[in-house]
Every structure is written in C-alpha cells, then in structure tokens.
Amino acid sequence: MQKITFVKDDTAPTVVFELLKGEDGTIPIDLSSPNTTVELIMAGSGTVPPRVLPMEVGDLPLLGECIYRPIVGGTETVGDFAAYIRVTFGDGTVQTILNQILVRVVPVV
C-alpha cells in the first residue's frame, strides 16, 4: 500500500502512480487509448463525503503511469483516507484499482 501525506490545503507535491494488474500485480495497465481518464477517489469518513479528484495520464501510458497534481480544495479535510484510482477507458469501460493508497492530510502546525 502506498502512503501519501499532504499538509492541509497544500497543492504540492505531484504524485506519480504506476497502475498494475494481474494476480501478481506486475502487468501495467495500458492507459494509451484515446480519451482515457483517471480519477483519484478518497473515501469519505463520518460526515465527509468521498472526494473525486482529477488525475492525468502520464508520459508513459503503456506502463500505466498516471499523475495526481493536488488541486485547491483537494486536501482541505484533515484525516486518513483510503483512496483508490478509477480509470475510464476511451471505449467507456471502467477499471477500479482498490486497496493501494492511504492518503493522510495533516494540519498546518
């Protein structure tokens, strides 16, 4: 599981992911088809609803590379959030990559 920490309201750093599939998790997910979109979804907790955050396909789409560039409002809630990535391919099919990310948002000290 990848763990990422942000300070509340930060818009950096950029995080690069390599999306893999297969029983042993070694086969890259091909993101090269036209109109493929990628989203980072941070699960909600209590009264906090899930957050759907835009991502972009990286420079190495055949290797499953995608990038999250933090946006204003993306890290406004302090806490630990299970997160997953949802890929929507150009033909409309969807693949969800679960149980790979823990996002921690800490308060400004």
C-alpha positions in Angstrom: 0.0 0.0 0.0 1.3 3.4 -1.0 1.1 6.1 1.8 1.0 9.8 0.8 1.0 12.7 3.2 -0.2 16.2 2.4 -0.4 19.3 4.7 -4.0 20.7 4.8 -4.7 22.9 1.8 -1.4 22.2 0.0 -1.3 22.0 -3.8 2.0 20.1 -3.9 3.7 17.6 -4.3 2.8 16.0 -7.5 2.4 12.2 -7.1 3.1 9.7 -9.9 1.5 6.2 -9.8 2.1 3.1 -11.9 -1.1 1.2 -12.3 -0.6 -2.6 -12.4 -2.9 -5.6 -12.8 -2.7 -9.4 -12.8 -2.7 -11.9 -10.0 0.9 -10.9 -9.0 0.4 -7.2 -9.8 3.2 -7.0 -12.3 1.3 -6.2 -15.6 1.0 -2.5 -16.4 -2.5 -1.2 -17.2 -2.4 0.3 -20.7 -3.6 3.9 -20.5 -2.7 4.8 -24.0 -6.2 4.6 -25.6 -7.6 8.0 -26.7 -9.9 9.7 -24.2 -8.8 7.6 -21.3 -9.5 9.5 -18.0 -8.1 8.7 -14.5 -9.5 9.8 -11.1 -8.3 9.6 -7.5 -11.2 8.8 -5.2 -10.6 9.5 -1.5 -13.2 7.6 0.6 -15.2 9.7 3.0 -15.5 9.2 6.7 -18.3 10.1 9.0 -20.0 13.2 7.5 -17.2 13.7 5.0 -18.4 12.6 1.5 -16.0 10.9 -0.9 -13.8 13.2 -3.0 -13.3 12.6 -6.7 -10.1 14.3 -7.8 -8.9 14.5 -11.4 -5.7 12.9 -12.5 -3.9 12.8 -15.8 -2.3 10.1 -17.9 1.5 10.3 -17.6 4.2 10.3 -20.1 4.5 6.5 -20.1 0.8 5.4 -20.6 1.8 1.9 -21.8 3.4 1.4 -18.4 0.3 2.5 -16.5 1.7 5.9 -15.5 -0.7 8.4 -14.2 -0.2 11.6 -12.2 -2.1 13.4 -9.4 -1.5 17.1 -9.2 -3.1 18.4 -6.0 -5.8 20.9 -6.5 -7.3 23.7 -4.3 -9.8 22.0 -2.0 -8.5 18.5 -2.6 -6.8 18.4 0.8 -9.0 20.6 2.9 -10.1 17.9 5.4 -7.6 16.6 8.0 -7.6 12.8 8.5 -6.6 9.4 7.0 -8.4 8.4 3.9 -8.4 5.1 2.0 -8.2 6.0 -1.7 -8.4 4.2 -5.0 -8.0 5.0 -8.6 -10.7 4.7 -11.2 -9.8 4.5 -14.9 -12.4 5.1 -17.6 -11.0 4.0 -21.0 -11.9 5.6 -24.3 -14.4 2.9 -25.1 -16.3 3.6 -21.9 -15.1 0.6 -19.9 -14.1 1.2 -16.3 -11.4 -0.4 -14.2 -11.1 0.4 -10.5 -7.8 -0.2 -8.7 -8.5 -0.8 -5.0 -6.6 -1.1 -1.7 -3.4 0.6 -2.9 -3.4 4.1 -1.4 -3.6 5.7 2.0 -3.8 9.5 1.9 -3.0 11.3 5.2 -3.9 15.0 5.4 -2.3 16.7 8.4 -3.0 20.1 9.9 -0.7 23.1 9.4 1.4 23.4 12.5 
